[in-house]
Amino acid sequence: MTTGMPDKAAATDRLRRALLAFQHAQGLLLAAHRRLKELPPAEVEQFWATQGRRLEKHLQATAMEADAAFKVFSAAGLVAAPADRHRVNQARRHLAEGG
């Protein structure tokens, strides 16, 4: 069975969207870490108990989608660019670490 162009286009689009979402979630978490450096420990703890936990869950979800999208992309016989492959590896590392 061969994969048609619409399937390949859909797989490519899904991977692109998944990697952008994962990259954005990473940026949000990094920005939070930077902002928290200036805050007292009690405020940092409160942040991680609320907003921070939501950010972590969002990063986890985007990492899972990036991994799933890459599997579909690969199954369609497509090959990712090095930068995309790097981002997929970051997502998989995050998942492996229990992110």
Residue frames relative to the residue before (quaternion, step in Angstrom):
aa qw qx qy qz dx dy dz
M 1.0000 0.0000 0.0000 0.0000 0.00 0.00 0.00
T 0.2256 -0.7761 0.5750 0.1273 3.58 -0.88 0.90
T 0.4196 -0.6825 0.5401 0.2577 3.49 -1.19 0.61
G 0.3687 -0.7552 0.5043 0.1983 3.56 -0.77 1.03
M 0.7012 -0.4782 0.3382 0.4067 3.52 -1.29 0.29
P 0.6395 0.5131 -0.3634 0.4425 3.66 0.88 -0.71
D 0.6386 0.5219 -0.3287 0.4602 3.61 1.03 -0.78
K 0.6595 0.5001 -0.3020 0.4730 3.57 0.98 -0.86
A 0.6474 0.5103 -0.3193 0.4675 3.57 0.97 -0.81
A 0.6567 0.5051 -0.3087 0.4673 3.59 0.96 -0.85
A 0.6523 0.5078 -0.3125 0.4680 3.59 0.98 -0.84
T 0.6471 0.5173 -0.3116 0.4654 3.57 1.01 -0.83
D 0.6672 0.4993 -0.2966 0.4664 3.56 0.94 -0.91
R 0.6419 0.5190 -0.3273 0.4599 3.59 0.95 -0.84
L 0.6626 0.4946 -0.3151 0.4659 3.59 0.90 -0.87
R 0.6397 0.5320 -0.3294 0.4464 3.58 0.91 -0.89
R 0.6857 0.4791 -0.2839 0.4687 3.58 0.87 -0.97
A 0.6520 0.5220 -0.3146 0.4511 3.58 0.98 -0.84
L 0.6828 0.4797 -0.2952 0.4654 3.58 0.92 -0.85
L 0.6255 0.5202 -0.3395 0.4722 3.59 1.05 -0.67
A 0.6513 0.5087 -0.3126 0.4683 3.58 0.98 -0.83
F 0.6503 0.5082 -0.3146 0.4689 3.59 0.97 -0.83
Q 0.6519 0.5121 -0.3083 0.4666 3.56 0.95 -0.89
H 0.6469 0.5116 -0.3152 0.4695 3.59 0.98 -0.82
A 0.6524 0.5084 -0.3140 0.4661 3.60 0.95 -0.85
Q 0.6181 0.5279 -0.3416 0.4718 3.59 1.03 -0.72
G 0.6574 0.5205 -0.3021 0.4534 3.57 0.97 -0.87
L 0.6384 0.5221 -0.3253 0.4626 3.57 1.00 -0.79
L 0.6725 0.4900 -0.2977 0.4679 3.57 0.94 -0.87
L 0.6410 0.5169 -0.3204 0.4683 3.59 0.98 -0.79
A 0.6457 0.5123 -0.3154 0.4703 3.58 0.96 -0.85
A 0.6305 0.5265 -0.3326 0.4632 3.59 1.02 -0.76
H 0.6435 0.5200 -0.3236 0.4591 3.59 0.91 -0.87
R 0.6619 0.5102 -0.3054 0.4564 3.57 0.95 -0.85
R 0.6605 0.5036 -0.3084 0.4637 3.59 0.96 -0.85
L 0.6788 0.5337 -0.2886 0.4136 3.56 0.97 -0.85
K 0.5097 0.6653 -0.4168 0.3519 3.61 1.16 -0.41
E 0.7146 0.4703 -0.2379 0.4600 3.56 1.08 -0.73
L 0.6494 0.5700 -0.3029 0.4021 3.58 1.21 -0.40
P 0.5731 -0.5733 0.4523 0.3719 3.58 -1.21 0.46
P 0.6700 -0.5406 0.3316 0.3859 3.62 -1.11 0.64
A 0.6372 0.5337 -0.3441 0.4367 3.63 0.95 -0.75
E 0.6684 0.4843 -0.3022 0.4768 3.59 0.99 -0.78
V 0.6133 0.5390 -0.3424 0.4649 3.57 1.08 -0.73
E 0.6546 0.5140 -0.3035 0.4638 3.56 0.93 -0.91
Q 0.6496 0.5132 -0.3089 0.4683 3.58 0.97 -0.86
F 0.6267 0.5434 -0.3325 0.4488 3.56 1.00 -0.84
W 0.7105 0.4608 -0.2708 0.4577 3.60 0.80 -1.00
A 0.6296 0.5305 -0.3375 0.4564 3.57 1.15 -0.49
T 0.7665 0.3098 -0.1672 0.5371 3.60 1.16 -0.48
Q 0.8211 0.2405 -0.1205 0.5034 3.59 -0.11 -1.29
G 0.6506 0.5390 -0.3195 0.4290 3.56 0.93 -0.88
R 0.6382 0.5232 -0.3225 0.4636 3.55 1.02 -0.80
R 0.6412 0.5098 -0.3200 0.4760 3.59 1.03 -0.76
L 0.6335 0.5216 -0.3304 0.4663 3.59 1.01 -0.78
E 0.6549 0.5109 -0.3090 0.4633 3.57 0.96 -0.85
K 0.6462 0.5060 -0.3172 0.4752 3.60 0.98 -0.81
H 0.6355 0.5237 -0.3224 0.4668 3.57 1.03 -0.81
L 0.6492 0.5037 -0.3211 0.4709 3.60 0.93 -0.84
Q 0.6301 0.5331 -0.3240 0.4624 3.58 0.99 -0.83
A 0.6762 0.4948 -0.2931 0.4605 3.59 0.88 -0.93
T 0.6775 0.4758 -0.3048 0.4708 3.60 0.93 -0.82
A 0.6129 0.5324 -0.3492 0.4680 3.60 1.09 -0.62
M 0.6444 0.5161 -0.3169 0.4669 3.58 0.98 -0.82
E 0.6653 0.4898 -0.3025 0.4754 3.59 0.96 -0.84
A 0.6235 0.5315 -0.3460 0.4573 3.61 0.99 -0.75
D 0.6530 0.5048 -0.3082 0.4730 3.57 0.96 -0.85
A 0.6749 0.4895 -0.2943 0.4672 3.60 0.86 -0.93
A 0.6600 0.5074 -0.3093 0.4596 3.58 0.94 -0.87
F 0.6423 0.5170 -0.3297 0.4598 3.58 1.01 -0.75
K 0.6232 0.5375 -0.3432 0.4527 3.60 1.02 -0.73
V 0.6528 0.4905 -0.3061 0.4894 3.59 0.98 -0.83
F 0.6248 0.5505 -0.3168 0.4540 3.57 0.99 -0.91
S 0.6929 0.4713 -0.2686 0.4749 3.58 0.86 -0.99
A 0.6425 0.5289 -0.3208 0.4522 3.57 1.00 -0.82
A 0.6441 0.5073 -0.3164 0.4772 3.58 1.19 -0.50
G 0.5499 -0.6461 0.3755 0.3730 3.58 1.31 0.08
L 0.4958 0.6632 -0.4192 0.3723 3.55 1.25 0.34
V 0.2719 -0.7467 0.5888 0.1479 3.56 -1.23 0.55
A 0.3725 -0.7530 0.5076 0.1912 3.56 -0.78 1.11
A 0.5381 -0.5847 0.5034 0.3394 3.53 -1.23 0.58
P 0.6611 -0.5312 0.3431 0.4038 3.61 -1.11 0.54
A 0.6588 0.5049 -0.3229 0.4547 3.61 0.91 -0.81
D 0.6497 0.4980 -0.3131 0.4815 3.59 1.03 -0.76
R 0.6372 0.5239 -0.3208 0.4654 3.57 0.98 -0.83
H 0.6192 0.5407 -0.3292 0.4647 3.58 1.04 -0.79
R 0.6693 0.4935 -0.2966 0.4696 3.58 0.92 -0.91
V 0.6187 0.5213 -0.3405 0.4791 3.60 1.02 -0.74
N 0.6510 0.5117 -0.3162 0.4630 3.58 0.94 -0.84
Q 0.6182 0.5273 -0.3409 0.4729 3.59 1.05 -0.69
A 0.6513 0.5111 -0.3109 0.4668 3.57 0.94 -0.88
R 0.6737 0.4910 -0.2944 0.4673 3.57 0.91 -0.89
R 0.6251 0.5227 -0.3355 0.4727 3.58 1.03 -0.73
H 0.6277 0.5324 -0.3285 0.4633 3.56 1.00 -0.82
L 0.6685 0.4962 -0.2935 0.4698 3.58 0.92 -0.88
A 0.6617 0.5226 -0.2978 0.4476 3.57 0.97 -0.90
E 0.6813 0.4779 -0.2751 0.4815 3.57 1.12 -0.69
G 0.5423 -0.6439 0.3872 0.3760 3.54 1.28 0.06
G 0.1082 0.8795 -0.4533 0.0960 3.50 1.42 0.33
